[in-house]
């Protein structure tokens, strides 16, 4: 955490394609990961490394410091 910003990264070494947001059916039981990231994160993106082959989705959330108690 830097400057009240939480950064989360998830790396996948198995997939051959970059993750992307997609439209899904309301009854689908999967496929909402990036929709949730987009809804809650202040910033997010995807990076790709070719060697070793991996993709990382990162998200940053700004955190508000707690108010001091009186």
C-alpha positions, -999 to 999 in steps of 0.1 A, spaced: 0 0 0 14 34 -10 -3 67 -4 -35 51 7 -37 31 -25 -40 -7 -23 -27 -26 -53 -37 -61 -60 -21 -83 -87 -32 -118 -100 -9 -136 -124 -18 -165 -147 9 -186 -164 -14 -211 -181 -35 -191 -205 -25 -182 -241 -48 -152 -243 -51 -119 -225 -81 -115 -201 -108 -92 -212 -142 -80 -200 -171 -97 -217 -208 -97 -217 -223 -127 -199 -257 -141 -194 -274 -132 -161 -276 -169 -153 -239 -176 -160 -219 -190 -130 -186 -176 -140 -170 -148 -161 -176 -119 -138 -141 -113 -125 -131 -83 -146 -166 -69 -144 -161 -68 -106 -126 -54 -109 -139 -26 -132 -168 -18 -108 -147 -15 -77 -112 -5 -88 -101 31 -93 -76 19 -119 -68 -15 -134 -50 -30 -163 -34 -61 -178 4 -67 -184 20 -95 -203 55 -110 -200 67 -132 -228 95 -150 -208 85 -165 -186 51 -164 -203 25 -149 -179 -3 -124 -177 -10 -102 -147 -42 -83 -140 -36 -55 -116 -61 -32 -98 -57 -2 -75 -82 9 -49 -79 42 -31 -85 38 6 -98 65 28 -80 68 61 -102 63 92 -116 94 109 -99 100 143 -122 91 173 -132 119 196 
